[in-house]
């Protein structure tokens, strides 16, 4: 299997595995997928409060979908976790070129403040590609933002209410 041109369609599966985090979960998933002629084209994992969220996108032959789904259902039972999958033709994953990084750090991260920042990003036509926790106390998160210039985002964020106990940097 080969990844095609950037805008081409490819048949892929998105696998979402959730549940109580424990050792060996990723290993069990990859062991389950190993017998199939699949390629992993995207992957992400987070653990919050001992809850695992693991997403894997695979490139596959449509004829193998049912067998993979069956094996994933067996895996879910054996791990006592939830596994959801979605198989369809979709565009190939793309690299986000030159994302703008917004770093937010606060000892008390309020939803209203994150709402202000995400509203600015949305109003400028930007898209948050990823939230990435950098530290827990104080909570520091990086947002990877595409579709907006560094200067316009920095200027707009500078106009936000500064009464919050938060530090924001745009890089």
C-alpha atoms as one frame of an Amber mdcrd trajectory, in Angstrom:
protein
   0.000   0.000   0.000   1.226   3.438  -0.858   0.085   6.833   0.272  -1.170
   8.679  -2.762  -1.052  12.338  -3.703  -2.101  14.825  -1.041  -5.705  15.317
  -2.221  -6.368  11.735  -3.252  -8.909   9.506  -1.571  -7.804   6.391   0.245
  -9.699   3.721   2.100  -8.863   3.991   5.754 -10.100   2.984   9.153 -10.218
   5.148  12.231  -9.963   3.157  15.456 -10.833   4.736  18.803  -9.938   2.779
  21.921 -11.004   4.086  25.348 -11.022   2.774  28.873  -9.029   2.516  32.067
  -5.355   2.821  31.212  -3.233  -0.223  31.859   0.011  -1.690  30.638  -0.069
  -3.524  27.307  -3.083  -1.887  25.656  -1.202  -0.417  22.685   0.747  -3.656
  22.322  -2.491  -5.675  22.205  -3.984  -3.365  19.569  -0.921  -3.593  17.320
  -0.751  -7.368  17.832  -4.391  -7.560  16.671  -3.663  -5.475  13.564  -0.342
  -7.200  12.710  -1.768 -10.134  10.692  -3.472  -7.714   8.280  -1.969  -5.860
   5.336  -2.497  -2.437   6.887  -0.347   0.637   7.374  -0.649   3.067  10.235
  -1.005   6.581   8.825  -1.853   8.555  11.958  -1.828   7.947  15.691  -2.480
   9.908  18.864  -2.913   9.003  22.518  -3.749  10.803  25.735  -4.255   9.657
  29.296  -6.314  11.827  31.612  -7.250  10.695  35.102  -6.133   7.124  34.311
  -8.477   7.058  31.273  -6.860   6.182  27.967  -7.946   7.585  24.628  -5.981
   6.015  21.779  -6.769   6.780  18.155  -5.154   5.070  15.204  -5.874   5.620
  11.520  -4.947   2.733   9.249  -4.749   2.360   5.499  -6.328  -0.928   4.414
  -7.911  -2.959   1.673 -11.724  -2.553   1.923 -12.084  -6.340   1.669 -10.403
  -6.731   5.084 -12.758  -4.385   6.945 -15.105  -7.040   8.351 -12.275  -9.272
   9.586 -10.531  -6.328  11.240 -13.775  -5.182  12.886 -14.381  -8.711  14.188
 -10.881  -8.932  15.664 -11.251  -5.449  17.206 -14.517  -6.526  18.867 -12.766
  -9.553  20.377  -9.943  -7.303  21.561 -12.408  -4.917  23.224 -13.882  -7.824
  25.180 -10.527  -9.207  26.244  -9.235  -5.787  27.347 -12.593  -4.773  28.852
 -12.346  -1.496  26.930 -14.458   0.277  24.338 -13.344   0.201  20.720 -15.164
   2.093  17.986 -14.144   2.046  14.354 -15.109   3.911  11.221 -14.077   2.727
   7.775 -14.463   4.930   4.680 -12.696   6.589   1.804 -11.190   9.868   2.897
  -8.430  12.282   1.954  -4.898  11.346   2.950  -3.685  12.884   6.223  -1.827
  16.117   5.671   0.992  17.849   7.443   0.092  21.184   8.960   2.676  23.540
   7.550   4.043  26.115   9.932   1.365  25.956  12.612   1.120  28.852  15.017
   1.650  27.633  18.581  -0.406  29.241  21.335   0.923  28.370  24.811  -1.421
  28.927  27.738  -0.311  28.479  31.325  -2.457  28.975  34.413  -2.733  27.706
  37.970  -6.522  27.842  37.512  -7.520  27.243  33.882 -11.048  28.540  33.432
 -13.298  27.399  30.576 -14.285  31.032  30.007 -10.688  31.961  29.280 -10.199
  29.035  26.911 -13.481  30.079  25.298 -12.072  33.578  24.727  -8.922  32.215
  23.094 -10.704  29.618  20.960 -13.263  32.247  19.901 -10.443  34.499  18.679
  -8.947  31.606  16.717 -12.334  30.770  15.203 -13.139  34.401  14.330  -9.841
  34.682  12.440 -10.643  31.545  10.432  -8.081  29.428  12.233  -8.403  25.774
  13.147  -7.018  24.116  16.276  -5.206  21.050  14.995  -4.114  19.809  18.393
  -4.260  20.489  22.127  -1.149  19.216  23.868  -0.680  19.274  27.638   2.841
  20.341  28.592   2.518  20.290  32.387  -0.126  19.651  35.022   0.568  22.134
  37.856   0.326  24.773  36.724  -1.632  23.523  33.743   0.168  24.426  30.537
  -1.258  23.527  27.139  -0.059  24.219  23.634  -2.544  24.685  20.817  -1.339
  24.041  17.266  -3.312  26.412  15.074  -3.515  26.428  11.280  -5.114  28.847
   8.850  -4.152  32.053  10.628  -1.056  34.232  10.655   1.143  34.580  13.694
   0.831  38.374  13.730  -2.964  38.518  13.455  -3.411  35.887  16.160  -0.918
  37.556  18.464  -2.618  40.954  18.012  -6.089  39.535  18.661  -5.031  37.608
  21.766  -3.308  40.729  23.130  -6.747  42.402  23.160  -8.246  39.775  25.491
  -9.194  40.513  29.086  -6.081  40.050  31.205  -7.783  39.647  34.577  -7.297
  35.885  34.370  -4.351  34.258  36.095  -2.933  33.022  32.816   0.105  33.548
  30.665  -0.377  33.303  26.903   2.403  33.219  24.316   2.016  33.031  20.557
   4.978  31.460  18.735
